[in-house]
Amino acid sequence: MIEIKDASANEPREKRPTGLSILFVMTMISTGWQLLGFVAGVLSGKASSEDIENVKLKYADLINLLKGYGSDEDFEPILRMENVEIAIVENLQFFSFFGILFAAVGLYGALKMYQGLKQGFHFYIIYSFLSLIHYHLVISASEIPLYVLAVNGGLSLFLIYLYSRYLNWMT
């Protein structure tokens, strides 16, 4: 019986691209740091009224500092960010639990891409989308400043683009 073998199965695999290795290390550092923060958030327990007061004082100090410099700008984005941070502090364990899940998806995706599997790219895209909607778990969309979503979304799209440059190396 004649056996036909795929010629590419015997060929040695190309060396892993250096750019992919750099992206992998950067992703592991960033997402790993997020993961540690979320674990600390889950373990920290319920927020006290003092924690919420500290957030309010921090933003009041920031607005007073800006007014002291003669700024007459609209402080609406700062007040929205204060609302976001208060919502996160009030729901820290819930927010952090889902953050752990989302970060795990991102780490898994990055690891699979590093191993040369396109499946990892799909997991990374899912992670990027979940990271964008993470805030929506604790606060309404109208309260989230547009610049937060724009910056996070833009960075996610940029990293997805960079990873996509190595899809031809992955199987």
Rosetta silent file (secondary structure, phi, psi, omega in degrees, C-alpha in Angstrom):
SEQUENCE: MIEIKDASANEPREKRPTGLSILFVMTMISTGWQLLGFVAGVLSGKASSEDIENVKLKYADLINLLKGYGSDEDFEPILRMENVEIAIVENLQFFSFFGILFAAVGLYGALKMYQGLKQGFHFYIIYSFLSLIHYHLVISASEIPLYVLAVNGGLSLFLIYLYSRYLNWMT
SCORE:     score description
SCORE:     0.000 S_00000001
   1 L     0.000  138.077 -178.958    0.000    0.000    0.000 S_00000001
   2 L   -93.050  130.610 -178.915    1.304    3.451   -0.876 S_00000001
   3 L  -109.826  127.966  179.023    1.240    6.008    1.900 S_00000001
   4 L  -102.721  124.347  179.722    1.143    9.706    1.082 S_00000001
   5 L  -108.558  147.719  175.584    2.635   11.960    3.715 S_00000001
   6 L   -71.256  124.717 -177.489    2.247   15.665    4.035 S_00000001
   7 H   -64.222  -31.269 -178.003    5.576   17.188    3.068 S_00000001
   8 H   -73.282  -16.495 -179.291    5.181   19.984    5.578 S_00000001
   9 H   -70.290  -28.452 -178.458    4.933   17.499    8.453 S_00000001
  10 H   -89.955  -17.290 -178.016    8.604   16.561    8.074 S_00000001
  11 L   -74.696  139.347  176.450    9.885   20.092    7.646 S_00000001
  12 L   -68.494  146.317 -178.606   11.228   21.753   10.774 S_00000001
  13 L   -71.768  146.034  176.501    9.127   24.629   11.986 S_00000001
  14 L   -61.873  152.414  177.517   10.340   28.156   11.419 S_00000001
  15 L   -63.305  144.376  179.441   11.920   29.870   14.389 S_00000001
  16 L   -60.659  132.135  179.254    9.465   31.828   16.543 S_00000001
  17 L   -62.609  139.581 -178.983    9.409   35.483   15.430 S_00000001
  18 H   -62.121  -40.096  179.909   11.189   37.835   17.822 S_00000001
  19 H   -60.794  -37.518  177.968    8.316   40.331   17.686 S_00000001
  20 H   -65.940  -39.905  178.032    5.887   37.651   18.847 S_00000001
  21 H   -63.566  -40.714  179.087    8.170   36.826   21.773 S_00000001
  22 H   -65.416  -45.511  177.268    8.330   40.498   22.746 S_00000001
  23 H   -59.859  -41.168  179.865    4.537   40.855   22.538 S_00000001
  24 H   -61.096  -47.301 -179.321    4.130   37.698   24.607 S_00000001
  25 H   -62.931  -43.894  179.167    6.424   38.976   27.371 S_00000001
  26 H   -63.344  -40.545  178.788    4.701   42.367   27.420 S_00000001
  27 H   -66.069  -42.064 -179.747    1.270   40.717   27.547 S_00000001
  28 H   -64.025  -39.670  178.759    2.327   38.361   30.334 S_00000001
  29 H   -66.547  -50.601 -176.754    3.682   41.244   32.415 S_00000001
  30 H   -65.242  -51.201 -176.991    0.657   43.486   31.872 S_00000001
  31 H   -71.600  -34.698  175.867   -2.053   40.840   32.179 S_00000001
  32 H   -63.761  -38.607  177.597   -0.240   39.060   35.003 S_00000001
  33 H   -65.862  -41.811  175.289   -0.090   42.343   36.913 S_00000001
  34 H   -59.009  -45.645 -178.071   -3.819   42.823   36.315 S_00000001
  35 H   -59.146  -43.809  178.107   -4.454   39.294   37.534 S_00000001
  36 H   -62.344  -41.015  177.840   -2.556   39.939   40.774 S_00000001
  37 H   -63.425  -40.120  179.165   -4.557   43.124   41.351 S_00000001
  38 H   -69.234  -37.232  176.234   -7.819   41.296   40.791 S_00000001
  39 H   -62.439  -43.756  177.274   -6.822   38.501   43.169 S_00000001
  40 H   -61.554  -37.795  178.531   -6.032   41.137   45.806 S_00000001
  41 H   -64.381  -39.933  178.723   -9.441   42.714   45.113 S_00000001
  42 H   -67.242  -39.913 -176.586  -11.249   39.421   45.668 S_00000001
  43 H   -80.200  -13.289 -173.427   -9.330   38.747   48.881 S_00000001
  44 L   -74.140  -20.336  179.636   -9.681   42.288   50.255 S_00000001
  45 L    89.731 -176.672 -177.192  -13.246   41.887   51.428 S_00000001
  46 L   -71.903  142.024  179.839  -16.146   44.288   51.326 S_00000001
  47 L   -72.197  144.676  177.324  -15.358   47.977   51.033 S_00000001
  48 L   -93.460  168.508  177.357  -16.046   50.190   54.014 S_00000001
  49 H   -65.723  -26.337  177.346  -17.672   53.608   53.937 S_00000001
  50 H   -66.309  -38.551  177.856  -14.211   54.992   54.713 S_00000001
  51 H   -61.946  -42.028 -179.779  -12.886   53.533   51.444 S_00000001
  52 H   -68.658  -39.510  177.057  -15.644   55.265   49.501 S_00000001
  53 H   -62.343  -38.711  178.874  -15.024   58.525   51.362 S_00000001
  54 H   -62.292  -38.383  177.273  -11.327   58.298   50.446 S_00000001
  55 H   -63.833  -45.522 -179.569  -12.251   58.048   46.753 S_00000001
  56 H   -62.833  -40.940  178.612  -14.515   61.096   47.050 S_00000001
  57 H   -65.628  -39.094  179.637  -11.805   63.057   48.874 S_00000001
  58 H   -60.403  -45.271 -179.350   -9.217   62.132   46.262 S_00000001
  59 H   -72.915  -34.176  175.993  -11.369   63.492   43.444 S_00000001
  60 H   -63.830  -41.988  176.610  -12.374   66.586   45.440 S_00000001
  61 H   -61.879  -40.618  179.446   -8.663   67.309   46.004 S_00000001
  62 H   -63.435  -45.203  179.379   -7.989   66.869   42.299 S_00000001
  63 H   -64.911  -41.330  177.474  -10.757   69.305   41.325 S_00000001
  64 H   -63.861  -38.861  177.443   -9.584   71.826   43.933 S_00000001
  65 H   -62.648  -45.060  179.429   -6.026   71.509   42.660 S_00000001
  66 H   -65.441  -39.445  177.012   -7.161   72.168   39.091 S_00000001
  67 H   -66.236  -34.823  178.043   -9.275   75.126   40.210 S_00000001
  68 H   -63.598  -28.639  176.594   -6.264   76.436   42.142 S_00000001
  69 L   -85.571    5.921  177.104   -4.325   76.537   38.877 S_00000001
  70 L    84.838   15.939  179.829   -7.094   78.677   37.401 S_00000001
  71 L   -74.151  128.069  176.010   -8.704   75.935   35.371 S_00000001
  72 L  -114.876   25.436 -179.518  -12.239   76.737   34.370 S_00000001
  73 L   -69.410  164.463  175.192  -12.653   73.519   32.389 S_00000001
  74 L   -75.661  126.026 -177.518  -15.661   71.278   32.607 S_00000001
  75 L   -93.785   12.777 -178.741  -15.032   68.738   35.359 S_00000001
  76 H   -56.030  -46.531  179.164  -17.678   66.323   34.046 S_00000001
  77 H   -61.676  -35.563  178.968  -15.146   63.660   32.917 S_00000001
  78 H   -67.938  -42.152  179.358  -13.467   63.765   36.327 S_00000001
  79 H   -66.859  -35.953  175.941  -16.802   63.419   38.107 S_00000001
  80 H   -64.839  -41.796  179.536  -17.735   60.505   35.831 S_00000001
  81 H   -65.354  -34.800  175.299  -14.435   58.798   36.618 S_00000001
  82 H   -61.175  -43.651  178.668  -15.163   59.326   40.313 S_00000001
  83 H   -62.896  -39.281  178.052  -18.505   57.543   39.843 S_00000001
  84 H   -62.965  -47.936 -177.872  -16.766   54.684   38.041 S_00000001
  85 H   -65.006  -38.151  177.242  -14.196   54.299   40.800 S_00000001
  86 H   -63.878  -43.308  178.750  -16.863   54.438   43.521 S_00000001
  87 H   -61.917  -38.676  178.420  -18.871   51.748   41.701 S_00000001
  88 H   -66.781  -44.534 -179.458  -15.764   49.578   41.454 S_00000001
  89 H   -63.631  -41.139  179.944  -14.921   50.046   45.139 S_00000001
  90 H   -66.215  -28.864 -177.746  -18.505   49.268   46.170 S_00000001
  91 L  -120.409   37.123 -170.442  -18.490   46.087   44.064 S_00000001
  92 H   -59.360  -44.587 -177.704  -14.793   45.274   44.303 S_00000001
  93 H   -66.450  -43.241  177.560  -15.060   41.533   44.875 S_00000001
  94 H   -61.666  -49.800 -179.690  -17.602   41.070   42.079 S_00000001
  95 H   -60.522  -43.310 -177.810  -15.582   43.280   39.699 S_00000001
  96 H   -70.753  -36.679  177.954  -12.322   41.531   40.615 S_00000001
  97 H   -59.010  -48.273  178.557  -13.766   38.027   40.260 S_00000001
  98 H   -68.908  -31.214  175.199  -14.755   38.721   36.672 S_00000001
  99 H   -61.395  -38.398  177.208  -11.433   40.475   36.150 S_00000001
 100 H   -63.126  -45.218  179.374   -9.669   37.245   37.116 S_00000001
 101 H   -61.968  -45.737 -177.762  -11.725   35.308   34.576 S_00000001
 102 H   -65.406  -43.420  179.609  -11.113   37.858   31.824 S_00000001
 103 H   -64.595  -36.408  177.761   -7.363   38.067   32.539 S_00000001
 104 H   -62.684  -38.787  176.836   -7.125   34.266   32.521 S_00000001
 105 H   -62.666  -42.125  178.788   -8.650   34.236   29.024 S_00000001
 106 H   -64.965  -43.340  178.290   -6.041   36.783   27.918 S_00000001
 107 H   -64.146  -41.783  178.591   -3.147   34.849   29.436 S_00000001
 108 H   -61.975  -45.354  179.439   -4.381   31.620   27.858 S_00000001
 109 H   -61.419  -44.633  179.608   -4.694   33.310   24.467 S_00000001
 110 H   -64.019  -40.832  178.956   -1.207   34.802   24.665 S_00000001
 111 H   -63.513  -43.270  179.448    0.277   31.459   25.700 S_00000001
 112 H   -64.953  -38.867  176.873   -1.421   29.638   22.828 S_00000001
 113 H   -65.352  -40.069  178.443   -0.177   32.233   20.332 S_00000001
 114 H   -62.019  -34.327  177.466    3.328   31.889   21.768 S_00000001
 115 L   -77.690   -7.523  176.003    3.036   28.136   21.215 S_00000001
 116 L    95.905   20.660 -178.891    2.093   28.855   17.616 S_00000001
 117 L  -107.806  127.704  178.893   -1.644   28.183   17.668 S_00000001
 118 L   -63.165  -24.666  178.120   -4.102   30.533   15.949 S_00000001
 119 H   -53.814  -36.365  179.539   -6.675   29.516   18.538 S_00000001
 120 H   -61.852  -35.301  178.482   -4.825   31.794   20.954 S_00000001
 121 H   -62.206  -40.771  179.149   -5.481   34.778   18.702 S_00000001
 122 H   -66.382  -40.704  176.881   -9.221   34.173   18.964 S_00000001
 123 H   -64.864  -36.412  179.476   -9.001   33.922   22.756 S_00000001
 124 H   -66.856  -38.564  176.831   -7.006   37.168   22.822 S_00000001
 125 H   -63.736  -42.298  177.794   -9.713   38.938   20.799 S_00000001
 126 H   -61.367  -44.745  178.209  -12.335   37.647   23.254 S_00000001
 127 H   -59.170  -43.347 -179.481  -10.202   38.891   26.159 S_00000001
 128 H   -62.212  -42.621  178.313   -9.872   42.322   24.536 S_00000001
 129 H   -65.996  -44.515 -179.932  -13.633   42.597   24.108 S_00000001
 130 H   -62.286  -35.749  178.194  -14.319   41.410   27.666 S_00000001
 131 H   -64.114  -34.135  178.761  -11.859   43.978   29.004 S_00000001
 132 H   -69.772  -36.530 -177.386  -13.837   46.713   27.264 S_00000001
 133 H   -92.041    0.597 -177.341  -17.142   45.662   28.777 S_00000001
 134 H   -56.173  -44.312 -179.752  -15.694   44.946   32.229 S_00000001
 135 H   -62.190  -30.821 -176.466  -16.729   48.358   33.601 S_00000001
 136 H   -67.567  -11.251  177.483  -20.280   47.781   32.408 S_00000001
 137 H   -71.352  -25.929 -174.068  -20.679   45.062   35.033 S_00000001
 138 L  -119.393   -9.879 -177.518  -20.761   47.629   37.837 S_00000001
 139 L  -150.578  151.304 -177.960  -21.901   50.901   36.282 S_00000001
 140 L   -69.377  154.832 -176.420  -24.150   52.008   33.452 S_00000001
 141 H   -61.175  -32.885 -177.772  -22.613   52.810   30.086 S_00000001
 142 H   -68.859  -18.883 -179.252  -23.646   56.469   30.274 S_00000001
 143 H   -87.472  -15.810 -176.902  -21.482   56.968   33.372 S_00000001
 144 L   -84.803  123.866  179.372  -18.256   55.697   31.788 S_00000001
 145 L   -60.734  139.954 -177.700  -16.200   58.495   30.213 S_00000001
 146 H   -59.520  -37.186 -177.518  -15.789   58.049   26.466 S_00000001
 147 H   -63.639  -29.637  178.441  -12.018   58.544   26.664 S_00000001
 148 H   -65.089  -47.203  179.256  -11.697   55.471   28.915 S_00000001
 149 H   -68.239  -38.011 -179.058  -13.393   53.263   26.339 S_00000001
 150 H   -65.414  -44.798 -179.434  -11.565   54.947   23.446 S_00000001
 151 H   -67.832  -47.027  179.138   -8.115   54.494   24.974 S_00000001
 152 H   -62.783  -43.526  179.261   -8.771   50.913   26.098 S_00000001
 153 H   -65.678  -42.493  179.144  -10.371   50.035   22.763 S_00000001
 154 H   -63.767  -43.158  177.740   -7.619   51.689   20.754 S_00000001
 155 H   -64.720  -41.103  177.772   -4.891   49.915   22.688 S_00000001
 156 H   -61.899  -45.585  179.088   -6.709   46.598   22.320 S_00000001
 157 H   -62.648  -39.774  178.746   -7.079   47.085   18.566 S_00000001
 158 H   -62.865  -44.609 -179.985   -3.405   48.018   18.262 S_00000001
 159 H   -68.587  -37.034  175.977   -2.296   44.890   20.135 S_00000001
 160 H   -62.175  -42.315  177.798   -4.670   42.707   18.113 S_00000001
 161 H   -60.715  -46.371 -179.717   -3.150   44.197   14.960 S_00000001
 162 H   -61.464  -43.513  177.670    0.386   43.484   16.193 S_00000001
 163 H   -64.986  -34.672 -178.666   -0.502   39.894   17.051 S_00000001
 164 H   -64.730  -22.256  178.832   -2.229   39.476   13.675 S_00000001
 165 L   -64.860  -17.366 -177.500    1.092   40.149   11.965 S_00000001
 166 L  -109.121    9.707  179.613    2.238   36.718   13.172 S_00000001
 167 L   -62.259  -32.282 -179.944   -0.842   34.693   12.173 S_00000001
 168 L   -67.135  -22.176  176.496    1.010   33.319    9.132 S_00000001
 169 L   -82.010  -27.062 -177.293    3.540   31.713   11.505 S_00000001
 170 L   -81.803  157.470  178.581    0.824   30.127   13.620 S_00000001
 171 L  -111.826    0.000    0.000   -1.026   26.958   12.698 S_00000001
